[in-house]
């Protein structure tokens, strides 16, 4: 059996689809709280062995410990605007520690979700070198929770037989309909263009960066699940890995690609960045990808233009799921 936590969510549900595509007979156990009706379509039509509520997962695990062959721990509270650190401590830190301890004790390979939010303002760069992990200073409680767990992992003398922590950069793609404010910029751009005919971007509040020239490392979710599957299958050196494309692109690039994919002329306008996120806003992210490449992942990443076009034409315009 393969376990996927956060399986009703964005990346988790795409991971379930990837696993079933690679092996239609795979025995998958999907874990989530399943209380959100908005997330239900993400798993609709996907054949799984069992659905387990996240609050009963460890009780279930203790009864089925001999049958689990791998865990993709992708479940987390991901709201960067949430300020209650106790929520992140419970769901992102302590829950993940329990997953780690069981995988260690039962000798089960583990891949878990970290985040590029751990890099904070980027002043220390975006290297996934373990020596730099404890120096990072995230800008919000979500990033702190991921940083806390990464640091804890590196202190552990006993580990699963293979483990990887993945620092996701800006992931976009199908199955994020439910994410509302936390959905990708591609999703919000497509939705706003449909509703208004134009797209509003955050104005730059730095003199050295022009409006719309803020940059992110945008990565298509189909590439993300390809990498996760590769790592679990090949099991190279354990460690914490970045997962982006290694190429930062501007928000203007993204908007232009979205208008083009919708066959509409670009109409881009600027508004002030909301005050509640202005002090923690990242103006640049770009993953250093040498470690993943050195682990043997040699496949190219989807370009921003190709990914946006595929996402819009195959999924968003059809209301389809991956």
N, C-alpha and C positions, 0 to 999 in steps of 0.2 A: 504494500500500500504506500502511496505517496500522499503526504499531507500538504495542503495549501491553506495557510491562514490568510485572513483578509480576502477570502475567495470571492465574495460578492462585490468587492470594490473594483476600482479601475485596473490597476496592474494585476491584481490577483485573479480576476476573471479572465483577463487575457492570457495569464499563465495557464489557467485551466484549459483554455482553448488550444493553446500550443501543445500541452501535454497530450490531449486527446487527438490532435492532428498527428503527432509523432507516433502515438500508440493508441489506436481506437479502443483497445481492450484494457487500457490502464485502469487500475483500481485507485480511484481518487477519493480522498476524504477531504471535504471542504469545510472550513471553519470560519465563522463570522457571527455577528449577532442576529442577522437575518430579520431585524425588526423594521428596516427601512423598505417600504414598498417601492421606492424610487430605484433601489438597487436590484430588485428582483429580476428584471429583464436581463441583467448581465449573465445570469446562470441559466436562463430559460433555454430548454432544449439540450443542455449539456448533461451527458450521462455520467453520474457520479455514484460511487458506492454508498456514501453516507454524508449527511449534513450534520454538523455538530456545532451547537451554540458555543461561542467562545467562553462563556462562564462555566460550561460543563466539560470543556476540552481536556483538562488535565485529569479529571476523573475518568473520562473515556480513554485517554492515553494509557493510564495505569492498567486498564483492562485489556488493551490491545498492543502492548509494548513489543511483543515478539514479531508483529507483522509489518511494522513500518520500515520502509527502506530509504526514505528521504523526506526532508521537511523543507518547504519553501515558506519561511515565516515573513509574510508580506503585510500582515495586519498591523495597523498602528493608528493612533489619532494623528492626523496630518494637518490640522488647521493651524496655520502660522499666525493667525490673529487671536487664537485662544490664549488667554493670559494665566489661566489656572494651572500652575505647575503640578498640582496634585493629580490632575487628570493624566498628564503625561507620565508622571512617576508610576502610576498604577498600570496604565495600558502600554506604555512604550518601554519602560525600564524594567519594572519588576516582572511583568508578564514575559518579557523577552529573556530575563534571567532564568525563569522557570523553564522556558523552552530550551535554552542552552544547557541547563543542568540535566534535563532528561535526555537530550541528544548525546551528551557526554557520557552519562551513565549507561545508556543503552546502545552506544556506539552507532549512532545514526548520523549520516551526513546532513549538514545544515547550511542553507543559504538564508540570510536575513537582510531586511531592508534597513540601510542607514540613509543618509541624505546629504546632498551638497549644502544644505542649510547649516551643517556643522562648520563650514568655512567662514561664516560670518560676513564681514565686509570685504573679504578677499585680500586683506593686507598681507597675509602670510602666504598667499598663493593658493593653488589648487592641486597640490601634490598629495597622493595617497600613500606617501611614505609613512610607515608606522611611527617613525621617530618624531614626526610632527604632530601626531594626533592630539596629544595632551596639551599642546600649545594653542590649539584653535579656540576661538572665542565666538560662539554663535550669538545671534542677535535677538533670538526669541525663545520662549520656553520649549517649543517644538524642537528647534535645533539643539538646545541644551540637552533634551532627553536623548536624542540620538548620539550626541557627543558623550554623554555619561555612559551609555551602554557600550559604545566603541571602546572607550578607555577601560571600562571594566573587563571587557573581553580580552584586551591585550594584557591584563594582569593575571589572567587565569593560567594556572599551571596545568590543569586538566582540561582537555578540549574534546569536542567531537572528532571522529577519525578524519573528517574533512569539513572545513567550515569556510564560509565567505560572507563578509559584510559588504553590501553594495551601496555606494554613495550615488543615488540617483540624482541626475541634474534635472533639467526642465523637460519632463516627459509629457507628450501629447498623443492623442489618438483615440480610437473608439472605446466605448464603455465608460466614458467619463460624464455622461449626461447628468448624473445625479450629484455632481460635485459642487454645483452652484458657484459661490464666490471663488472656491478653490480650483475650479476647472482651469484648463490651460488657456493661454492667450489665444491660441488658434480657435478654440471653441467659442470664446467670448467675441472674437473678431467676426467669426462666421455669423453668430447669433445677432450681433449688433448691426451688421451690414444688412441682414435679412429684415430687421425691424426698422432701420432708419435710413439705409442707403449709404451711411458713412461709418467710420471707426474713430473713436476717441482713444488716444494714447496719453499716458502720463507725461506731462511736461518735465523736462530735466530741471532739477534744482541745483545743478552744479555748473559753474561757468565754463569748465573745460570740456563739457559734453553737450552736444546740440540735442534739441528735442527729437526724440525718436531714435537717437543713436545709442541708447542704452542697449547692452548686449547680454545675451544668454546663450548657453549651450543647450539648444533644443534637440531632443532625441525622440524619435518615433517609437511608440510602445511596442510595435512589432519587432524592432531591433532589440529592445530591452528583453523581451521574453526569449528571443533567440540566444542572447548572451547567457541568460540564467540557465536555460536548458543545456547549453554547451558546458557551462561550468559544472553542473551537476553530473553530466555524463562523463566528462573528461577528468574531473577532479584533479586539477593541477595543484600548485602550491596554495595552501590555505592563506587567508589574509583579507584585508580590507581593500576593495577595489573601487575606483571611480567608474561611473558608467554615464558617459555623455558621448558626443561625437568627436570631441577634441577640437571643434571649430565653433567659436562664438559667432553669432549672427545678430544683427540689429532687429529691433522691433519694427522698424520701417521695412526691412527685408521680409519679415513675417507677414506684415499687413499687405504688402504688394503681392506676395505669393497667394494670399487668401483671396484678394480681389480678382487676381488672374484666374484662380481655380473656379471662381464663381462667375467668370465671364462678365465682370463689371469693371468700369473705370475706377481707379483708386481715388478715394475721397477721405483723407486722413486729417483729423483735427486733434488739438491738444488741450488737455485739462490739467489742473494742478493735481499732484499726487496727494491722496488723502492724508490728512494730518496724522491719523493713527498709525500709519505705516511709513511715513516719510523718513523718520530717523533710523529705521532699520531696512530701508530699501537698498537692494543690491544693484549697482550700475553695471557690473560686469561679472560673468562667470564663464569659465572655460576649463573643462576637465583635462587634466594630464592623463593620457591614456597609455603610456608606455608599459605600465604594469600588466594591464589586460592583454596588450599585444604580446608582451613577453611570455604570458601564460599560454599563448598559442592561438588566441582568437584573431584570425586573419581576414575575416569577412569585412567588406566595406559597409559603412553605415549609410542609411538613406539620406540623401540631401534634403535640406529644408523644403525646397521647391517640390521635390518628388513626394515627400512625406505629406505635406499640406494638401497637395493635389489628390493623393490617394485617400487621405482621411475625409476630405470634403466630398469627393465624387462617389466613393464607394460606401461611405458610412453616413456622414452628416446629412447629405441631401436625400438619403433614402431612409433615415431613421434606423439604420442597421446596426447590428452588434457584431463584435468579433468573437 
